[in-house]
């Protein structure tokens, strides 16, 4: 009997019992309806959204720090802290004016000098920020509410860069905080967002508390993701860190917590049976599973070996290993971009469609010159998703006739070892598994994993000039049609060179008690508009 | 006695230094790089290197170790790489829950296990003895997390008597504090109770064979007096040793228990720090645990002299 089976069985039993009509738990009755207790996806271990780029930090930061623009549910940038913007006809000078009445949590007004300092710090760490910085002539204040960004060349995706939701977001901090070296961590968490961070109550690894900011002036528009009026309906939001999924499930059933960001697939049936709990897809943009092959060393330095793996792999195997038998949670992905978003395309993805051809794959692998050398496959066992994919890959490679050196380790080790460019036998690697948030794969701007500029590319260091050419073209594109045409070519080029292997698209659930209302689907948990009754 | 205690405390310093060097070396050679974790997926190797430099992780082993020792000697445990909080603050935040859990478990163990062991010895060979020993085997065999989940299911989800998770400080009231600790203490205490009950029974059986017990009986002393005054006191040295050594078990078990019941204690902090390679936090905790072990050993030795006047230092 393993630990997971035990927790599943017990949680299942408890779920059935509660469905049987037991009364609401007494423990829940004493809790204030003005406090929303939330179990996040991970521990909030640090709280500088520029220094550390984990999603959980971004999610917390979105409560405390506001952005100039915010991306809405149609993936369009909308004004947030900004009242208006002007761009010159040649596209090189952007002038922005802030909304009046914006205040930081310490009571100070938000001024353009704060924005300039914040954008400078962000631009030193963010890939899009770095692109703007490379074109920057000057970034200066005009007056207290106006600032100007002058570029040497136009950057058509400027507003998207300021609005995007992938880490690091362009959060605005007071100048004194934003002047911190971007490679050093801030320790003062004053923002102008809808909630204040209660630093004194922060116990990293256990609890983080946010209090409603009374002086926040929300926009008048309806809220939509990071855009619109961010109305906070509760006094406090408490993030309770729970490393054990069974405990989180029990606490949700018991009413000790109100909202669990990402229940594991094993426990979802139990939660669904509970009449006091709602379960639904949390983020419609989901996730893209992937494994990356190292372009620097044999066998995957030969495109035929990479294509052989793609010809043989079954995305269904990978997806079932991750989400189980729930067919609504996954779909095949013969493409690199997020399904159901404007730029999604399957151009060039035929290699992942149809019956899997192991014999042809073996033949192609032999043509690549593979002769039985060990293939070092890094698999983090402490992440259920990577573990599941790793097991499928090990089987796949063995069936292909490869000699698998399966390195079962933890995510911390994978994180550092995948950065090693040395040969697999000398501390390097041949392949590793990960996944990407769908919201990071909607276009090339936040999509680090699709870049194929060799040494400067993400781990695996793929080289694909045609892919890179289309990435550059997308940044220049001025209309959606132009963008779509570019992305079609990009997708095909990425498959031709096998920048990485997509293992499928999968969704996750979120779960909350029924006395909580207003939870919106999106790439991060949005707390505005969420209320709780007693 | 006082000079003995002082000598023992002074003698712990080299032990702690060796432990510190050992732990520091282990972490230094272990794979994993906190700078990579911090930098995130978007970072370039140059970014990672800058973070590594800003954290001092690029410096040679001896420089890092020396700097750490120097800070320790000045009462500074350093700053967490991830939270930017002083390690002493982080440990301070987590010490209360872990200490509370250990104290409640320890009390529960003494209150339950010692009488069970005494009764089992008194009724040796009877059904009661066999039942108690079967319970001990059962308690010893069950993993902490299994007991924890069963308790949470029965007493929190089914009966709704106690909370599933969390910790309330003692400052907020005795009952709120205790109600969060009952289930974890039982889960954590099962193995411990079983161990102490078995040792108590075995030691008591041996003592109950002694001549002076026979004499006491002959003098007409009551059963309770014989068992709990004469026999138990003389059986106490091994029991005290097992209880002391058991604190090591408690620390290990607390890691799992704190996860199962979401108690924000040192066990969870340790696991989090190890997974993230938060070196200063790991070093601080190991140093603290080493000190606790040394202190517990010292307390055991001192307790010997209290329960057995023949033992002198």
Interface residues (C-beta under 8 A of the other chain):
Chain A: X3 X6 X7 X10 X13 X14 X17 X18 X22 X23 X25 X26 X27 X43 X45 X46 X48 X51 X52 X53 X54 X125 X126 X127 X167 X168 X181 X183 X184 X185 X186 X187 X203 X204 X205 X206 X207 X240 X241 X242 X243 X244 X246 X247 X248 X250 X251 X253 X254 X256 X382 X409 X410 X411 X412 X413 X415 X416 X417 X419 X448 X449 X456 X458
Chain B: X31 X32 X33 X36 X37 X38 X39 X40 X41 X42 X43 X44 X45 X47 X48 X50 X51 X54 X80 X82 X83 X84 X85 X90 X93 X94 X143 X145 X146 X149 X150 X152 X153 X156 X157 X158 X160 X163 X164 X165 X166 X259 X260 X261 X262 X264 X268 X269 X271 X272 X275 X276 X277
